[in-house]
Amino acid sequence: MGLSEKDFWELTFKEFDSLCKRKSINDRRIESYSAQIACLLYNIHRGEKQPALKVEDFMSEKIYKKKVPQTAEEMKRLSKLLTAAYGGKIKKAKGKNE
């Protein structure tokens, strides 16, 4: 963010949040430049039967965005994996089989 350590520690949480939001907007703008070039090159060289793509198709939030929300079982499995990975133990609740 271009802040000195002194300036960083003098920020309030609200100021830091505002800086993070502004950086996110700027990062997205910069990413859109690359996405525009990638989109242009793809569309110029695509085959006759291939559909044209939009700039948004090359943006990371679309590429990495999970389209299906996690199920309760997926969340539970991931929680167990992370707990084990960090050396934690899961205690069974009283009256529960799992």
C-alpha positions as CSV (number, residue, x, y, z in Angstrom):
1,M,0.0,0.0,0.0
2,G,3.0,2.2,0.1
3,L,2.8,3.1,3.8
4,S,5.7,3.4,6.1
5,E,5.5,1.2,9.2
6,K,4.9,4.3,11.4
7,D,2.0,5.5,9.1
8,F,0.5,2.0,9.1
9,W,0.4,1.8,12.9
10,E,-1.2,5.2,13.1
11,L,-4.2,4.1,11.0
12,T,-7.6,3.4,12.5
13,F,-9.4,0.3,11.5
14,K,-11.8,2.4,9.4
15,E,-8.9,4.1,7.6
16,F,-7.2,0.8,7.0
17,D,-10.4,-0.7,5.6
18,S,-10.8,2.3,3.3
19,L,-7.3,1.8,2.0
20,C,-7.9,-1.9,1.4
21,K,-11.1,-1.2,-0.5
22,R,-9.3,1.4,-2.6
23,K,-6.4,-1.0,-3.3
24,S,-8.9,-3.7,-4.3
25,I,-10.6,-1.3,-6.8
26,N,-7.2,-0.3,-8.2
27,D,-6.0,-4.0,-8.5
28,R,-9.2,-4.9,-10.4
29,R,-8.7,-2.0,-12.8
30,I,-5.1,-3.1,-13.5
31,E,-6.3,-6.7,-13.9
32,S,-8.9,-5.5,-16.4
33,Y,-6.1,-4.2,-18.7
34,S,-4.6,-7.7,-19.0
35,A,-8.1,-9.3,-19.3
36,Q,-8.9,-6.9,-22.2
37,I,-5.7,-8.0,-24.1
38,A,-6.3,-11.7,-23.4
39,C,-9.9,-11.3,-24.6
40,L,-8.9,-9.5,-27.7
41,L,-6.3,-12.1,-28.6
42,Y,-8.7,-15.0,-27.9
43,N,-11.5,-13.5,-30.0
44,I,-9.2,-12.7,-32.9
45,H,-7.8,-16.2,-33.1
46,R,-10.9,-18.2,-32.1
47,G,-12.4,-20.8,-34.5
48,E,-15.5,-20.2,-36.5
49,K,-17.6,-22.4,-34.2
50,Q,-16.2,-21.1,-31.0
51,P,-18.2,-18.5,-29.2
52,A,-16.8,-15.0,-28.6
53,L,-15.8,-14.3,-25.0
54,K,-16.2,-11.2,-22.9
55,V,-13.5,-9.4,-20.9
56,E,-15.2,-10.5,-17.7
57,D,-14.5,-14.2,-18.7
58,F,-10.8,-13.4,-18.2
59,M,-11.1,-11.7,-14.9
60,S,-9.9,-13.8,-11.9
61,E,-13.0,-13.3,-9.8
62,K,-15.0,-15.1,-12.5
63,I,-12.4,-17.8,-13.1
64,Y,-12.0,-18.6,-9.4
65,K,-15.5,-17.9,-8.1
66,K,-17.1,-21.0,-6.9
67,K,-20.5,-21.2,-8.5
68,V,-22.0,-23.7,-6.1
69,P,-22.1,-22.9,-2.4
70,Q,-20.5,-25.4,-0.1
71,T,-22.8,-27.9,1.5
72,A,-22.8,-28.5,5.2
73,E,-20.9,-31.8,4.7
74,E,-18.2,-30.1,2.6
75,M,-17.8,-27.4,5.4
76,K,-17.6,-30.2,8.0
77,R,-15.0,-32.1,6.0
78,L,-12.9,-29.0,5.4
79,S,-13.1,-28.1,9.1
80,K,-11.8,-31.5,10.1
81,L,-8.9,-31.3,7.6
82,L,-7.9,-27.8,8.7
83,T,-8.1,-28.8,12.4
84,A,-5.9,-31.9,11.8
85,A,-3.5,-29.9,9.6
86,Y,-3.0,-27.4,12.5
87,G,-2.5,-30.1,15.1
88,G,-5.9,-29.6,16.7
89,K,-8.2,-32.3,18.0
90,I,-12.0,-32.5,17.6
91,K,-13.9,-33.5,20.6
92,K,-17.1,-35.4,20.2
93,A,-20.2,-33.7,21.5
94,K,-22.1,-35.5,24.2
95,G,-25.0,-37.5,22.8
96,K,-23.7,-37.3,19.2
97,N,-22.5,-40.3,17.2
98,E,-20.0,-38.4,15.2
